[in-house]
Amino acid sequence: MRIRSVPAAAGVAAALGLAVPSGAWAASAGADHGDAAWVLAASALVLFMTLPGLALFYAGLVRGKNALSVMIHCVAIACLASLLWFAAGYSLAFDGDGGLIGGASRLFLAGVRRDGVVQGLPEGAYALFQMTFAVITPCLIVGAYVERIRFAAVLMFSGLWLLLVYAPVTHWVWGGGWLAQRGVMDFAGGLVVHATAGASALVMAVMLGRRRGFPKEMHPPHSPGMTLIGAGMLWVGWYGFNGGSALAANGSAAAAILATHLSASAAGLTWAALEKWRFERASMVGMVTGAVAGLATITPASGFVGPAAAAGLGVAGAVVCFFAVELVRNHLKIDDSLDVFAVHGVGGILGSILVAILAHPALGGVGYGKAHDLGGQLAVQVVGVASVVAWSAAASVALIWLTRLAVGLRASDEEIEDGLDLSYHGERAYNP
C-alpha cells in the first residue's frame, strides 16, 4: 500500500515536476513538528468553515421558518461525512496507484499509526485534514435544495455522493489517479471541491424542482447579518483551506494565503460595483457573495499564481459568477436557491482553467510541469474540468433517482408551508 499525492505544493506540484518542500512527496523518516502543527490548525480552520461558517451563511439567506433546518443539514452531513471518510473515503481517495479509484488497505483507517508519516506529516494529521475537505464539499450542495427537501433524502444523497463522486474525483486529482498522472493543477479544490459540488447542485436543483413562486415571488433573506457572520467565518477558514494545502508551514502556504485574501477582496468590491451598475445599489449580501466567489475562483490557483494574478482572478471570478447567477436564476429559471453552481461551481471551473495562463512565470506564477507550456497545461485543465463536471452530474442523476425511490426527495406542500424546522425537527430557530 502506498498513500499517494495530496493537494497543493506537496502533491500537485510534485506531480507537475515543480519544486516541493523537502520530504513532502514521499513519506520521510520523521514528521516535521512545525508542519504538523500548521496542518492540524488548518484542519480546525476548514472545519470552522462548515461549522458554524457555512451553516450561518446559508441559514441567513433563507426564511426564518427554515433557518434551523439548514443548520441541521450542515451538522448532520459533517457527522456522516466524517464517519464515512473514516470507514472508506480516505482509503478510496488516497490508497494505491489505480487510475480511477484507490484501494482498500486503509478502510476504517487500518494501519494509521501514531508513528506513521505521510508527506512529512503524521498520517493521522494528513487523514484529518483531508476529512475536513470531505465534510465541507457535500455541505456546499445544501444551498441548492434548501426549504423543500426531506431530511432523510439529505442524509442518503450526501452519504452516497461522498463515496461515489467525491472520493473518486479526489483520487483522480490528488490521489495519483489519471488526472494527476497528466499533471492537472488543482492546488486546493477548484475541481475536487467546487466543480463537483457545483455540478451536482445544479442537477439537484433541476430534479428537485422549484420553490413555490420562484423566481418572482421569493422572500428576501431573513437575516443578512447572520449571512455576514457566516461569510466572515468562511473567509477566515479559507486561510486553512488554501494555505493548509501546502502541507507545510512555508513560503508556499504564505503565498496561498496572500493570494486568497487578495482575490476575495477584489471580488467583493467588484460584485458591489456590478450591483451598483445593475440595480443602482450595492448590497451587503451581494458583497459577501462576491467575496465567496473570489475565494472559490482562487482555490485551484492559490499556490501557483502571484499576488497580481490573484487579484485579477478575484475580479474575473466576480464578473463571471455575477452573470452566471442571473443566467441560472432569471433566464434558465433553475432554482439553485443559494447559487451554489453559479458561485462555487462556476468560480472553481473558471479558476481551474485560468490557472494554466496565470501560472506562467512571466506573470509571477510557478510555471508548468508535465505539460511543459501554457498550451499543454490549458488542454489538461480543460480535460480535467470536463471530466469532473460530467462524472459529478451523471452520478448525481443516478443518486438522486435512487434517493427518490428509497426515501422520497421533496417535502410535501404542507411540510414546506409549515417550514422544515417544525416539520422535520420539531424546533424553531427563533422562539417568541
C-alpha positions in Angstrom: 0.0 0.0 0.0 1.2 3.5 -0.8 -0.5 6.8 0.1 -0.3 9.0 -3.0 -0.4 12.7 -3.8 -2.1 15.4 -1.9 -3.5 18.9 -2.6 -1.1 21.7 -3.2 2.6 22.3 -3.3 3.3 18.8 -1.8 1.3 16.6 -4.1 0.2 18.6 -7.1 3.4 20.4 -7.6 5.4 17.2 -7.3 3.1 15.6 -9.9 3.8 18.6 -12.1 7.5 18.3 -11.6 7.8 21.5 -9.7 9.8 22.2 -6.6 8.2 20.9 -3.4 9.1 21.2 0.3 11.7 18.8 1.5 10.2 15.5 2.5 6.7 16.4 1.2 6.3 14.0 -1.7 7.4 10.7 -0.2 7.0 9.5 3.4 10.0 10.6 5.4 11.7 9.1 8.4 10.0 11.5 10.8 7.3 14.2 10.8 8.2 17.8 10.9 6.7 19.2 14.1 6.1 22.7 12.7 4.4 21.5 9.6 2.3 19.1 11.6 1.2 21.9 13.9 0.2 24.1 11.0 -1.8 21.3 9.2 -3.6 20.5 12.5 -4.5 24.2 12.9 -5.6 24.3 9.3 -7.8 21.3 9.8 -9.6 23.2 12.6 -10.0 26.2 10.3 -11.5 24.1 7.5 -14.0 22.5 9.9 -14.8 26.0 11.1 -15.8 26.9 7.6 -18.6 24.4 7.8 -19.5 24.6 11.5 -20.6 27.3 12.0 -19.4 29.3 9.0 -21.4 27.7 6.1 -24.3 26.9 8.3 -24.7 30.5 9.3 -24.0 31.8 5.8 -26.8 29.6 4.3 -29.2 30.0 7.2 -29.3 33.8 7.0 -30.3 33.6 3.3 -33.4 31.5 3.8 -36.8 32.3 5.5 -36.8 32.2 9.3 -39.0 29.1 9.4 -36.3 27.1 7.5 -33.2 28.5 9.1 -32.7 25.8 11.7 -33.1 23.0 9.0 -30.2 24.4 7.0 -28.0 24.4 10.1 -29.1 20.8 10.9 -28.3 19.7 7.4 -24.7 21.0 7.8 -24.3 19.4 11.2 -25.7 16.1 10.1 -23.6 15.9 6.9 -20.5 16.8 8.9 -21.1 13.9 11.2 -22.0 11.5 8.4 -19.1 12.5 6.1 -16.6 12.2 8.9 -17.7 8.6 9.7 -17.8 7.6 6.0 -14.3 9.1 5.5 -13.0 7.0 8.4 -14.8 3.9 7.1 -13.9 4.1 3.4 -13.5 7.5 1.9 -9.8 8.0 2.9 -8.8 4.6 1.5 -10.8 5.1 -1.7 -9.2 8.5 -2.3 -5.6 8.0 -1.3 -4.7 4.4 -1.1 -2.9 2.7 -4.0 -1.9 3.5 -7.6 -5.1 2.9 -9.6 -6.1 5.4 -12.2 -9.8 5.6 -11.2 -10.1 4.6 -7.6 -8.0 3.9 -4.6 -7.5 0.6 -2.7 -8.9 -0.9 0.5 -5.9 -1.2 2.8 -6.9 2.0 4.7 -10.5 1.1 5.3 -11.5 2.1 8.8 -8.1 3.9 8.9 -6.4 0.5 9.3 -2.7 0.9 9.6 -2.8 4.6 10.5 -0.4 4.5 13.4 0.8 7.3 15.7 4.3 6.9 14.3 3.2 6.7 10.6 4.4 9.5 8.4 3.0 10.6 5.0 4.1 13.6 3.1 6.3 14.6 6.0 3.3 14.7 8.3 1.8 12.3 10.9 -0.6 10.2 8.9 -3.3 11.0 11.4 -2.9 14.7 10.7 -3.0 14.1 7.0 -6.1 12.0 7.2 -7.8 14.6 9.4 -7.0 17.5 7.1 -8.5 15.5 4.1 -11.5 14.7 6.2 -12.4 18.3 6.7 -12.5 18.8 2.9 -14.7 15.8 2.7 -17.0 17.4 5.2 -17.5 20.8 3.6 -17.9 19.6 0.0 -21.3 17.9 0.3 -22.4 20.6 2.7 -21.9 23.1 -0.2 -24.7 21.3 -2.1 -27.1 22.2 0.7 -27.6 25.6 -0.8 -29.3 24.1 -3.9 -32.1 22.3 -2.1 -33.0 24.5 1.0 -36.6 24.9 2.1 -38.1 21.9 0.2 -36.2 18.6 0.7 -36.8 15.7 3.0 -34.2 15.2 5.8 -33.8 11.5 5.0 -33.0 12.5 1.4 -30.3 14.8 2.6 -28.6 12.1 4.5 -28.9 9.4 1.9 -27.8 11.5 -1.1 -24.9 13.1 0.8 -23.5 9.8 2.0 -23.7 8.1 -1.4 -22.3 11.2 -3.1 -19.3 11.4 -0.8 -18.3 7.8 -1.7 -19.3 7.7 -5.4 -18.4 11.3 -6.5 -16.1 13.0 -4.1 -13.8 10.1 -3.3 -13.2 9.0 -6.9 -12.6 12.6 -8.1 -10.2 13.2 -5.2 -8.3 10.1 -6.2 -8.1 11.3 -9.9 -6.7 14.7 -8.9 -4.9 14.3 -5.6 -4.5 10.6 -5.1 -2.3 9.7 -8.0 -5.2 8.9 -10.4 -5.4 9.5 -14.1 -5.7 13.3 -14.0 -2.7 13.6 -11.5 -0.7 11.5 -14.0 -1.4 14.0 -16.7 -0.3 16.9 -14.5 -3.6 18.6 -13.7 -3.2 21.7 -11.5 -5.6 22.0 -8.6 -3.9 23.5 -5.5 -6.8 23.2 -3.0 -10.0 22.1 -4.7 -11.3 24.0 -7.7 -12.0 20.7 -9.3 -12.2 18.3 -6.3 -14.5 20.6 -4.2 -16.1 23.4 -6.2 -16.6 21.8 -9.6 -18.0 18.6 -8.1 -20.4 20.3 -5.7 -21.4 22.9 -8.2 -22.3 20.5 -11.0 -24.2 18.2 -8.5 -26.1 21.2 -7.0 -27.3 22.2 -10.5 -28.6 18.7 -11.1 -30.2 18.5 -7.7 -32.0 21.9 -8.3 -33.4 20.7 -11.6 -34.6 17.3 -10.4 -36.0 18.5 -7.1 -38.0 21.3 -8.7 -38.5 25.0 -7.8 -39.8 26.6 -4.7 -43.3 27.9 -5.0 -43.3 31.4 -6.5 -39.8 31.1 -7.9 -38.2 33.4 -9.1 -40.6 36.4 -8.9 -42.3 35.9 -5.5 -39.4 34.9 -3.3 -38.9 36.2 0.2 -35.7 38.1 1.0 -33.0 36.7 3.2 -34.4 36.6 6.8 -31.1 37.6 8.4 -28.4 39.3 6.2 -26.4 39.9 9.4 -26.2 36.2 10.0 -25.0 35.7 6.5 -22.3 38.3 7.0 -21.1 36.5 10.1 -21.0 33.2 8.2 -19.2 34.7 5.3 -16.6 36.2 7.6 -16.0 32.7 9.1 -15.7 31.2 5.6 -13.1 33.9 4.7 -11.0 33.2 7.8 -11.4 29.5 7.4 -10.2 29.7 3.8 -6.8 30.6 5.1 -6.6 27.0 6.3 -8.3 25.6 3.3 -5.8 27.1 0.8 -2.8 27.7 3.0 -3.1 24.4 4.7 -3.0 22.7 1.3 0.7 23.4 1.1 1.0 20.8 3.9 3.9 22.8 5.3 4.5 26.0 7.2 6.5 27.6 4.4 6.5 30.1 1.6 4.0 28.2 -0.4 1.5 28.4 2.4 2.1 32.1 2.9 1.8 32.8 -0.9 -1.5 30.8 -1.0 -3.0 32.7 1.9 -2.0 36.1 0.5 -3.5 35.2 -2.9 -6.7 34.0 -1.2 -7.1 37.3 0.7 -6.4 39.5 -2.3 -8.8 37.5 -4.6 -11.6 37.7 -2.0 -11.1 41.5 -1.5 -11.0 42.3 -5.2 -14.1 40.1 -5.8 -16.2 41.7 -3.1 -15.7 45.2 -4.4 -16.2 44.1 -8.0 -19.5 42.5 -7.1 -20.6 45.6 -5.3 -19.7 47.7 -8.3 -21.7 45.4 -10.6 -24.8 45.6 -8.3 -24.5 49.4 -8.3 -24.4 49.4 -12.1 -27.2 46.9 -12.5 -29.5 47.7 -9.6 -28.4 51.2 -8.5 -27.4 50.0 -5.1 -24.7 47.7 -3.6 -26.0 45.3 -1.0 -24.2 43.6 1.9 -25.4 40.2 0.8 -24.1 40.9 -2.7 -20.7 42.0 -1.4 -20.1 38.9 0.7 -21.4 36.7 -2.1 -18.8 38.3 -4.3 -16.1 37.6 -1.8 -17.1 34.0 -1.7 -17.0 33.9 -5.5 -13.4 35.2 -5.3 -12.5 32.6 -2.7 -13.8 29.8 -4.9 -12.1 31.1 -8.0 -8.7 31.4 -6.4 -8.8 28.0 -4.7 -7.3 25.9 -7.6 -4.7 28.5 -8.3 -3.8 29.9 -4.9 -0.4 28.3 -4.6 0.5 28.6 -8.2 0.0 32.3 -9.0 1.4 35.6 -7.9 -0.4 38.4 -6.0 -1.3 40.5 -9.0 -2.8 37.5 -10.8 -4.7 36.6 -7.6 -6.4 40.0 -7.5 -7.1 39.7 -11.2 -8.7 36.3 -10.6 -10.9 37.8 -8.0 -12.2 40.4 -10.4 -12.8 37.8 -13.1 -14.5 35.5 -10.7 -16.9 38.2 -9.5 -17.8 39.3 -13.0 -18.3 35.8 -14.4 -20.2 34.5 -11.3 -22.4 37.6 -11.2 -23.7 37.0 -14.7 -23.9 33.2 -14.1 -26.3 33.9 -11.2 -28.5 35.9 -13.5 -28.3 33.3 -16.2 -29.3 30.4 -14.0 -31.9 32.2 -11.9 -33.6 34.5 -14.4 -33.0 33.0 -17.8 -32.8 29.3 -17.2 -35.3 29.5 -14.3 -33.4 26.9 -12.3 -33.9 27.3 -8.6 -30.4 26.7 -7.4 -31.6 28.5 -4.3 -28.4 29.9 -2.9 -26.4 30.0 -6.1 -24.1 27.0 -5.5 -23.4 26.3 -9.1 -23.2 30.0 -10.2 -20.8 30.9 -7.4 -18.9 27.8 -6.3 -19.2 25.7 -9.5 -18.5 28.5 -12.0 -15.8 30.1 -9.8 -14.0 26.8 -9.3 -14.2 26.0 -13.0 -13.0 29.4 -14.0 -10.0 29.3 -11.7 -9.2 25.8 -12.8 -8.9 27.0 -16.4 -7.2 30.3 -15.9 -4.5 28.8 -13.7 -3.0 27.5 -16.9 -2.5 31.1 -18.0 -1.7 32.8 -14.7 0.8 30.2 -13.5 3.2 31.4 -16.3 6.5 32.6 -14.7 6.2 35.9 -16.7 3.1 36.6 -14.6 4.7 35.7 -11.3 3.5 32.1 -11.3 5.4 28.9 -10.6 5.4 27.6 -14.1 4.4 24.2 -15.5 5.5 20.6 -15.0 4.5 17.7 -17.2 2.6 19.9 -19.6 5.7 22.0 -20.2 4.0 25.0 -21.6 0.8 27.1 -21.4 -1.0 25.4 -24.3 -0.3 21.9 -23.0 -1.4 22.9 -19.4 -4.6 24.5 -20.7 -5.5 21.3 -22.6 -5.0 19.3 -19.4 -7.1 21.7 -17.4 -10.0 21.6 -19.9 -10.0 17.8 -19.8 -10.0 17.9 -16.1 -12.9 20.3 -15.9 -15.0 18.4 -18.5 -14.4 15.0 -16.9 -15.1 16.1 -13.3 -18.2 18.0 -14.2 -19.5 15.2 -16.4 -18.9 12.5 -13.8 -20.4 14.6 -11.0 -23.5 15.4 -13.0 -24.1 11.9 -14.3 -23.5 10.2 -11.0 -25.8 12.8 -9.2 -28.6 12.0 -11.6 -28.4 8.3 -10.6 -28.0 9.0 -6.9 -31.0 11.5 -6.8 -33.1 9.0 -8.7 -32.2 6.2 -6.2 -32.8 8.5 -3.2 -36.2 9.5 -4.5 -37.1 5.8 -4.9 -35.8 4.8 -1.5 -36.9 7.6 0.9 -38.6 10.3 -1.2 -37.0 13.5 -2.2 -39.3 16.5 -2.0 -41.1 17.5 1.2 -44.9 17.7 0.9 -46.6 21.0 0.3 -47.9 21.1 3.8 -44.4 20.5 5.3 -43.0 23.2 3.1 -45.7 25.6 4.1 -45.2 24.9 7.8 -41.4 25.2 7.4 -38.9 22.4 7.6 -37.8 23.5 11.0 -41.0 22.3 12.6 -42.0 19.7 10.0 -38.8 17.6 10.4 -37.1 18.7 13.6 -39.8 20.0 15.9 -37.8 23.1 16.7 -37.6 26.7 15.6 -34.6 28.8 15.0 -36.3 31.6 17.0 -38.8 31.3 19.8 -41.1 34.1 20.9 
